[in-house]
C-alpha cells in the first residue's frame, strides 16, 4: 500500500476522506481496509500529485469505517511524535 501512487490508488478507493489538508483514500487490501493519506494542503497545493506516494498509511482494519479525516490524522501524527513531512520528495 505504501508504494501506491495517487494515480493507482484513487480508482480503487472505496471511500474518499477529503478536507483542506489532504485526502485519505480507503482501500481494501491484504488483511483488511487501509487508509492512504496524501497531505497536499501542507505544501500549498490544492490536490495530490498523480505520482505522489502516501505520506501515511493506516491499517489494516476490519471495516472501512472509523478512519480519521486528513486534518484529524495530521493532528494525531503530531500529537504522537511523528514527523508530519514524512514524504519529503515533494
Number of C-alpha atoms within 10 A of each C-alpha: 18 12 11 14 18 20 14 14 18 19 10 12 17 12 14 16 18 17 14 15 23 24 25 29 25 26 23 19 12 9 10 13 20 24 28 29 29 26 29 20 17 14 13 10 13 12 16 20 14 12 11 18 24 24 17 20 18 17 19 16 16 11 13 17 10 7 19 15 18 25 19 13 20 23 12 14 14 12 10 9 8 12 11 17 14 11 14 7 7 9
